[in-house]
Amino acid sequence: MVTKLTLEYDGAGFAGWARQPGKRTVQEELERALRTVLGEQGQDGGPLSLTVAGRTDAGVHAWGQVASYAHEAVDPLRLNGLLAEDVAVLSSEPAPEGFDARRDALGRTYCYRVLARRTRGVFERDRALWWPGSVDREALVECARAIGGRHDFTAFTPAETEHRWFNCDVRRAEWVMHDELLEFWIEADMFLRHMNRVLVGTMLEVAGGRRGVEQFAGLLEGRPRAQAGSTAPAHGLALVRVDY
C-alpha cells in the first residue's frame, strides 16, 4: 500500500525539505505527524519515511509538493492538526502499488517572483526578491525564450555536484508581468540543484545591462558555472506542481 500526499509550505522557517540533525525541516515535521497516527513502521517493513518529488532548499516554498510513503492514507485534516501553521497537507490519496513520488514524476513546474521597484515591500519580503535596480523587461522575455527546449545547464548548477546528466528539456519558460511583480515560470522534465535561482540571477544581470542576451544564450551550451551570474536568493522560489 502506497499513499500520495500533496502539500504546501512556507519555506521561511525551514532548513529545507530533507532531514538534517538539529535543524527544522519539512520532512522531519511531516514524518513525525504520520508516525503519530500510523506508528513507526511502514507497510514495506522499513521505518515509515517519505519520498519527495523535489527536495527544496532552505527558504524555498512549495505550492504543490508531492511525497509518497508505504502506508494507508490519512485524512489531511487529521495530519494538519498535528502540523505547524507553515505546512499543510492538501490531499492524501491511495496510489498505485510501487508509486514513487520522485522516480515517477514526468515534470515539475517552478515560479520565481521578483518585486521590481525602488522601495522595499512588506508583504512580499519572504515571497519575492526585492530588486530596486533597473529592469529591461524585454531582455527578460528574450532570455526566457532562449531557455525553451533541450539544453546543457552545466553553467547553472554548482561546479561541485552529484549530477551526472546536465541536459534538461524545458517545456515552458516565460516571464509573467504583474505591474511591479515579475514572475518567472519554468517547467521541465528535470532540474539541477540551484538551476532556477542561477537562471534568474543571470537573467537579472542581463536585464540590468551587465551582460547581453546573446551571452546568456551561449551559457546554455554547457559553459562552466563561473561564467554564469549569481544565485538568486531562495525565498523568491516556489515549487508549483509535479506532473505524473
Secondary structure, DSSP 8 states (H G I E B T S, - for coil): -EEEEEEEE-GGG-S-SS--TTS--HHHHHHHHHHHHH-SB-TTSSB---EESS---TT-EEEEEEEEESS----HHHHHTTS-TTEEEEEEEEE-TT--TTTT--EEEEEEEEE-SSS--STTTTTSEE--S---HHHHHHHHHHHSEEEE-GGGS-SS-S-S--EEEEEEEEEEEETTEEEEEEEES---TTHHHHHHHHHHHHHTTSS-HHHHHHTTBT--GGGS-----GGGEEEEEEE-
